[in-house]
Amino acid sequence: MPIRWYGPANPEDPTYRHFARIVNLCLHGGAFAAINSGLWFVQGLRHPWSHLDWFTGTWAVLLVVHLAVVVGLRPQTEPQRPS
């Protein structure tokens, strides 16, 4: 099921901005998985690349930092009032 935003696109809305950050994180993760799996596959078919592990590790750290930023900037929820 695709991710969708139901409602008007308001860049001033904190929930909408958080949703945009989540979509960007998903795109970042997908690009990481596709490119790195392709590079490792090609490396297995051909000659070893000495710096591929550093490339993958650095990109993985950047992906984790991106995740930390998305989680850190999530909008605060209002506490529920007892009824």
N, C-alpha and C positions, 0 to 999 in steps of 0.2 A: 504494500500500500504506500503510495507516494506521500511525502510530507507536503502538506498544504497549509496555507494561511487563509482562514475564512474571515473575511472582514476587510475593511478598507486598509490600504497600505499607508500607514502613518509613521514616518521615520522618527517622530517625536515620542512615540509610544515605547516604553521600556520593554514591554513584552515582545513587540515586533522586532526591536533591535536585537534582543536575545535570540529570537527565532532566526534572524539573519546570521548571527554568529554561529548557531548550531548548524545551519545549512552549509556555511563556509567550512566548518570543521569536518562535516561529512564529505565534502568535496576534497578537502585536504587529505583525509584518510583514504578515500578512494584512489586519488592520484598516487599516494604513497604505495598502496597495495599493488596497483597495476604496474607502475613503473619499476618498482623494486623486484616484483616477482618476474617481470620480463627480463630485467638485467641479470638476475640470478639464473634464469633459465638459459639465456644466451651464454653466460659464463660457463655453465655446465656443458654446453655443446662445443664451445671453442676453448680458447686458452684462459687461464685464470687471470683476473684483474686484481692487482695487489691492493688497490684502494677501495674496492667495492664495499668491504665491510665497514670502512670508515664513513663512506658515503651513506650507507644504510643506517648506521648508528647515529650519525649527525642528524639525518632527516627524522629518525624516530624520536630523538630528543626534542627537536623542534615541534613535532606533532604532540608530544606530551606537554610542552610549554603552551601550545595553542589550546589544548584541552584545559589546562590550568587557568588560562585567561578566560575561557568561556565559562567555566564553573565559578571563577572568582567574580565575574561581572554579571552573574545572573541577578535578575530583579528580586528585591526582597518582597516576601508575601506579607500581607497584613494578618495579624493574629485574629483568629476566629473568636467572636464574642459568644459567651454561653447564652443560650436562649431560655 
